[in-house]
Amino acid sequence: METPEMPEPIVDDPTAETLIASLKVTLSDVFSFYLKAHFFHWNIEGADFLQYHSFLGEVYEDVHNSVDPIGENIRKLGGYAPGSYTRFQELTSISEASKVIPPAMDMLRQLYDDNEIVIASLERSYELAEMNHEHSISNFLAERDGIHKKYRWFLRSTLANR
């Protein structure tokens, strides 16, 4: 039996449609970042294992908790949130984690780079939310941007002089 296609969003405003499209990318970037951080949390090894395992646990739990509100904001605007790995891969710029487990510092470098993608995505969606006067959405995105900038600091400091 063929699956029916999702109906078009109930949005008349082209700016809102642009915001919905941007939020879909943000959702895909955030989910991909979450998945990689969780994967690294499970598989990190080395002398500082406990510190990194704990840090990555905090990161993936926090980021995972932001996934649902992003999807709900898409729905508030009348759009439909993506929800498959295939669709997330189509929308994100974050590469899938390798099947080969990288050394701890390589994991943290990858997360640093991926976090930069998330920050840029959050900032694009924030600007569109502001343009569309969706202040509850822009406030949420601004808060998430601040959290990811804190992750930037932690990751950059951990990687310094290595």
N, C-alpha and C positions, 0 to 999 in steps of 0.2 A: 504494500500500500504506500502510495506516495505521500510524503509529508507536505502539508500545506505551507506555503510561504508566509512569513510574518507580514502582517499588514504594515502599510507605511505609517510613520509616526504621525500623531495628530498635532502637527506644528505648521503654522502658516507663516511664521517669521523665518526668513532665510538665515538671519543671525543665530537664531536658536538652533537651526539645523546644523550650522557650522559648529556651534558649541557642543551639540550632541556628538557629532563626528569626532571632535577633539577629545571629549570625555571618553569615548570608546577607545581611542588610542591611549589615553591616560590609564584607563582601566587595564588595558592589555599590558602596558609597560609596568604598572604596579604589580599585577598578578605575576608577570614573568620574573620580576625582581624578587617577589616573595618566594616563588618556587625555587629559584636559584639559591637564595639565602637559606632556605630550609634544607635543601640538598647539601649545601656546604656545612650547615650545622650538624647534620648527621655524619658527615664524612671527614671532617677536619681532623688532622693528626699533627703531632709535633710537641715540642717542648712546652709551648704555651697553650696546649690543648684546652685546658679548663677555662682559661680566660676567653679564648676565641669561641669555644662552644657556647659559653654563657652569653657572650656578646651577640653572636649570631642568633641565639634563641630569642633574645630580646628584640632584635631587628625583625626576624620573620614573624613573630607574634604580633608586634605592632603593625607591621605592614599588612599582614593578613586581616587585621581588624579594620583596615581602611578600604578593603576591597568592596565590601557590601555597601557602604555609603556612596561610593562612586557609582556603582550599578544603580542604586536607588535614585541618585541625582539624574542619571540618564532617563530613568522611567518618569521622574517628576516632570521632565521636559517633554514627555510624550514619545521618547525614543525607546528602542529595545536594546538591552545590554547584550553584548556578545558573551558566550559562555562555553566555547569549545576551545581546546588546545589549538586546533587548526586555525580558528578565527583569530585567537590571540596572536599566533605566530604571524599571521598576515598583517596584523595591525602594529605590532611592536618592532622596535629597532634593537631590542635586547636579544642577543643570541642565546640559543639553548645551551645549557651546561653540557660539557663534554662527557662522553661515556668514561673517559679516563679521568681518574681522580687527580686533580692538580695539587701541587704542594700548597701549604697554608697561605704563603705570601701571594701566590698566584690567585688563589681564591679571593683574597682581600682586594687585590688589584682589579680583578674582574668586577667585584661588587662596587668598588669605587667608580669604575667606568660606567657601569650600569646605573648607579645612583645618579650620575650626571645626566643620563638619559631621562630618568624619572623626574629630576628637578626641572629640566627643560620642558618636559611634557606638562607637569603641573603648572608651570609658569604660562605656557601657551593657553591652557584651559582657563587659568585664572583671568588672563587678559580678556578672553572671549566672554567669560561670565560677567566681568565688570561691564564690558560693552553692552551686554544684554540685560543689565540691571538685575542679575541673579545673584544678589549679595549673600544670600545664605550659602550658595554654592561657592562663590569666590572666597568667603570667610573660611569655609572648610578647606579649600585648596591652599589658601595662604598658610593655614595652620600646618597642613601636610608638607608644604614647601619648607617651612621652618624646621620641621622634624628631619626631613631628608638633608637639609643643610647641616644639621647637627651630626647626622651619620657621615656626611662628607668630612667634617672636622675629625671625627673619631677615626675614620678609615685613613685619612691623609696623615694624621699623627701616628697611627700604628705603622704605616708604610714608610715614614720618614727615615732617612739614612739607611735604607735596606737595599 
